[in-house]
Amino acid sequence: MSGDPRLTPARPDLAAEHLRGRVEAPSYAAGVRRRVVAPVAPVRRSPSARAPLDTEALCGETVMVYETDGEGWCWGQLERDSYVGYLPEDALGPIGPAPTHQISALRTFLFPGPDIKLPPIATLPFGARVAVTATRGTFAVTPNGCLAGVHLAPEADLAADPVAVAERFVGTPYLWGGRSAFGLDCSGLVQTALGACGLAAPRDSDQQEAALGMPVDPSGLFVRGDLLFWPGHVGIVADPDTLLHANAFHMMVAAEPLEPAFARMSAPRSARRLRSAKDL
């Protein structure tokens, strides 16, 4: 097998049909598109709830499923960023109607009806996608329940400033492999902040370092929006003196002065500057 295994849907026993002729495997699968119906679906390295969490897929995102093992797991590739892994079968459903709206609050409750006194049936995170079929008062009606309309934005709406998006997550718990408002890691924060502004970013920090923006002097003067990289870590510059990053030292997303951050972690090995979507 060649290529980055994180992004290549190929195993020793099975590969995606589109890789035939490039990857050797005893069998190939064309795949079936499914949509994430859980608020957040874990993407794990192997088909076990105890396996490492590599990333997550949010409600409304799509997955190309190449295998369902009959024991509650699907193996597939996320269409958002091409990440490959195992997802719980019950987190996925038919492709269904295309999403019309996105969750714009950090978190919001899904109610069984248009009444705040009803017990919520789920909590959806920022960036999750839903298909709104009607409105009832201040509620948006979806096939799975009702959401506060004030917590929704049209699916195509984009934020203007990725730093402002990242700042909203300050205090969110650190979670290795996480990329939701329930918990996220360093590269998940960067991917989420850029994605909210329509800037597609790879999932992991080494991929982001290789793909995003243009290089700038890592010992120089930083500006708002610069990405700073260390081995296995990335942060976003909020201003010339402040770093925003999800980190295991604070165990949350923190806005930290650059000087103590550098003293603890060393100076960054590289820096990338994002000027616009054309830099990605």
N, C-alpha and C positions, 0 to 999 in steps of 0.2 A: 504494500500500500504506500502511495506517495501523497504528499500534501500534508497540511496541518490536520492532525486527527480531530482537533476541535471543530473543524469546519468541513470535514470530508465524511460524508455518510457511507462509510465502508468499514466492515469488520472482516475478520478472517473467514466468516461463513456467509456473509451477505453484504451486498453493496447496492446502491441506488442504480437504477437502470441507466441513467444518463452517464454513469461512469464506465459502462461496458466498453471494453477496448482500451481503457486507460488504467483500470484497476482490476486485478484478477480476484475472482471470488467464485465459489461453487454455485451461487445463485444470485439473482438480481431481482429487485422489486421496483415497480413503477412508482409506488407510493400513493397514498390517499390523503388529500388535504382535510385537516380537521381544525376546528376552532377551539381555543381555550375558553372553557365555560366556568372554571373555578376562578375566584378572585385573583389568586396567584398559583401557578403550577410550578413545582420544583422540577429542575432539569438535573438529573443525577448521572454520575459516571457509570453506574451499573444498576440493574433493576432491583434495587433494595432501598427501603426507607432509611437504612443506615449508611448508604453509600454517600460519598462526598457530594455536596451541593455545588455544581459548577456554575449554574446561572438559574434564572427564573423566567417564566413567560407569564404575561399579564392577561387578564380577561379580555377577550376580543381579538387577541393576536392569533396568527395562524401557524400551523405546524404541518410539514409533510411527513406523514407516518409511513415508515417502510416495514414495520413489523409490530404486530400485537401478539404478545406471547401466551395469552390465555391464562396468565397468572396475575393480571392486573397492571401490566406495564406495556407501554408503547415505546418503540425506538424510532426516533425521527430527527428532523432538522427544522429549527425555527426559521421561518421565512423573514423575520425582522433582521437578524444579524448572522444567519447561517450556522448558528451553534448547533452541535449534534449531541444528543444524549437521550436519557430515558425519562419519560414522564408518566405519572399515574394515568391509567386508562380513564378513570372516572373524572379526571380534570379536563377531558376533551369531549367535544360533541360534534354533531354535523356542522358543516361550514355555515349553513343558515344565512340569514340576511346580513348584508354588509353593515358594519357599525356606522351610525350617524353622528355620534357624540363621543366625547372623551371626558373622563373625570378630571376636573380642574382643581378641586380641593385636594389636600394631601390624602385624606381618607373620607369616605362617606358611607352611610348605611344604606343597604338595600332592604326595603320594607315589603311585606307581602301585599300591601294595599296602600292607597294614598292617605295615610294617617300616621302621624308621628307617634301616636300612642301604641301602635302595634309593635310587638317585639321584632327587631331586625332579624333578617334571615342570613345576612352576610355583610361584610365590609369590603368595599372596593377601594383600591389605592389610586393615587394620582397616575394618570396615563392609561388606565384601563379604558377599553372601548366598549360601547354598548349600542344597541339598535333601539332607538326610541320610536315607538309606534303611535303614541298619542300623549296628550297632556290632560291631567285632571287637577285643576286648581294650580297649586305651585309645584305639583309633582310631574315628573316625566315617567311615562309607562313604558316598560320594556317587557320582553317575553318572560323574564324571570322575576319581575317585581317592579317596585316603584322607587324612584330616586328623587332627592331634592333637586329641582330644576336649577337652583342657584349654584349647585356644585358641578354643573355640566357646562361644556363649551362645544361648539360644533367640531366635528371630527377633524376638519381641515385647519382649524385655528392654530396659529403658531405664536409662541412667546417670542419676545424680541431680544432678550438678554439671558444667555445661559447661566451667568453668574447669579442673577436674581433668582432664577429657578433653583440653583444649588443652595442658595441662602435659605430658601424655604425649608430645606431638609435639616437645618442645624438642630441637633438634639435627637435626630432619628438614630435608633440603635444600629451599631455595626453588625453586619451579618455576612460572613464569607459566602460569596456566591449570590448574595441578595441584590435585587435591583427594584425594590418597591419601597413605598413609604412605611412599610412594616419593618424594614431592615435592609440595609444595602452595604456593599463594599466600595472600595475607592473607585474602581473602574465603573461599577454600576452607577455611582453618583454622576460621573462624567458622562457616561452614555445617556443617562436619563435627562440630564440638563441640556445636552446638545440636541438630543432627540426631540425635546419639547419645542425647540426652535427650528425644527426641520433639518437639522444637521445630522446625517447618519454617521454613527461612530461604531467601530468594532467593540466587542465586549470586554476584552482583557487589556490590562495596561500595556503589555508588550506590543500588542496589536495596535493600540492607540498611538503609542510612541512612534511606531513605524509608519502609520498612515495619516495622521492628522496634522494639518497646518504646515507651517514652515519653521525651520530651526532658528532659534535665537540663542545668544550667549547665556548659558546657564548661570554665569556669575555676574550677569549684567543687571540693569534696571528692569524690573518686570512691570507689566501693565495689566489692568483688569482683563481677565479672560485667558491669560497665559496658562498653559498646562505645564506643570513641573513633574519630572519623572525621576524615580529612584528604582532600583531593582525590585520589581514586584509591587510598585506603589505609584500612585498618581494623585496630584492635587490640583486645584484651580486657584489662581491668584484672584483675590477679591479686590485688592488694592496693592500698591507697592510694598506694603508692610504686613499683609494678611493672607494666610493660606486657608482655603476651604478644603477639607478632605474628610472622608470617612476613614477612620483609623482605629486600630486595635489598642492604641495607647489610651485614648479617651473612651473607647468602645462605643463611639457614636460619631455622627458628623459634627465636626468642630470648626469654628473659625479661630485660627491660632496665629499669633504673631510669628512672622517668618523667622526671626532670630532664634527663639527657643526651639522652633521646629527643626531648623538646620542644625542647631547644637545637638539635638537628640538623634536626628536621622542622618546627619551629614548634609553637605550641599547636594542639590540635585545633579544627576549625571547628564540630564538634558532638559531643554525647555522648547516648547512649540507654541507658536502664535497663530491663533485663528482670527483671520480678518473677515471672512465671509464664507458662504457655502462653497464657493469655487475652490477654497483651500482644502476641502475634504476629498 
